[in-house]
């Protein structure tokens, strides 16, 4: 299976935060959900892929090219949507299209205006007057208009109403029908990941906590609840994010550790949201803190 994106041993240190040996790969033809709480390192990783941040060590390959040495060629073939708009707000969408078009060899003006129409965006109104959701849809339109082979999206559904979110996810699903493409999809809305992603990478405090197929993740963890007295000796230490209540406890457990659990305990498959919550509880139990800004 050929990878469209490979990250190996990525390290980047700031004064109060660091990426630590981040390693994962995205195969061609698939969507990867890139998740983790604020401060886990998702944006730093994305900026490193884009050669917008100088990392300390490791390597990043996009289309088999070096992310630093071949950055110009990579950016011709890459579409990116950040979580805030970078466009001049006094311009209209039509004027923005005229300014951006010369930079891309595969820019398609017909596609650009077709996406504007699909998203119900005006082409003659200053984009500074757009709502947050409209601005996000405009950036998605720009990202798609030059026919990228890899899409990197940082919180693309943030600020979108449910109808627009559904429409965007449909567009991404159509885009990935071309098996030579790929999508790295960073989001806090894990329901979107569960709907369209094939692979999931979870970052926690600058490190990869999990990377693999969404199905493998779903089968690997469960939430267990019940009376704390019913927990077998030695198992509590292997539970993740253990939390006691007056009437019992709840925690996450690896499915491989579920053998021999008493019937008195309730076990349910863990959603991605629940996995992130229990990771955070485990960090709190261990006395760790997270940076809220990177």
C-alpha positions, 0 to 999 in steps of 0.5 A: 500500500503506497503512502501519500503522507509519511511522518517519521520521528517528528520532534519539535520543542517550544518553551512549554510544549514539545512534539515527541517522536510523532510517527504515522502514515496515510495511505493513498485513497483514504481519509485519516481523522487527526484528533486530540484535545487542544494542545496535543500538537495537531496544529504544530504537526500540520504546520510542520507538514506545510514547512511553516514550522522548522522542526528539530528532528525527524522527516516528513514525506508528501507524495514521496517528496521531502517536505522541506527540500520539495516544498514548492512542488508539494504545495502545488499538489496540496490543498489546505484549510486552516481553522481561521481565514487568511484572506483579505476581507475587503475583497470579494470571492471573485476578486480573490479568485483572480488573485490566487489563480496565477499561483496554481498550474492546475487552477480550475475557475469553473470548479471554483465558481461551481463550489461557490454556487454549491455552498450558496456563497455570493461572488460579489460581496466582501468576504469580511461580511461573511459569517464564520461558516461562510468563510470556512466554506470559501476556504474549502472552495479555494482548497479544492479549486486547484485539484489537489492530491492531498487535502489537509483540513484543520477544523473545517467543520467548525462554525458550520451548521448541520446542513453545511457540515453534511454537505462538506462531508459529502464533498470530501467523500466524493473527492476521495473516490479518486484512489490517488488522493488522500485527506488528513482531517483534524477536527474536534467533532469526532462524529465527523471522523466516525462517519467518513474516516478510514484511519485515526491518529490520536495525539496526546500531549505531543505524542502519538497515543494511537494510529491505525484503522478506525475499525481497529480503534473501535475494537480495541477499547471499551468503557466499563462501569459498576461497583468498584468492589467488583473489579478483580485484583490487579486489573484497576492498574490497567484501566485508563482514566479510572474515576470513582463515584459515590455509587461506583466507578467508570474507566476505559479498558483495553478489550484484551483485558476484558477476559474474566470480568465479572458479569456485574460490570457493564462494558460498552464499546468506547466512542472516539469522544469517550476515548479522548475523555478517558485519555484526559482523565488518565493524564489528570490522574497522573498529574499531567497538564496540557498546553491550551494554545498549540 
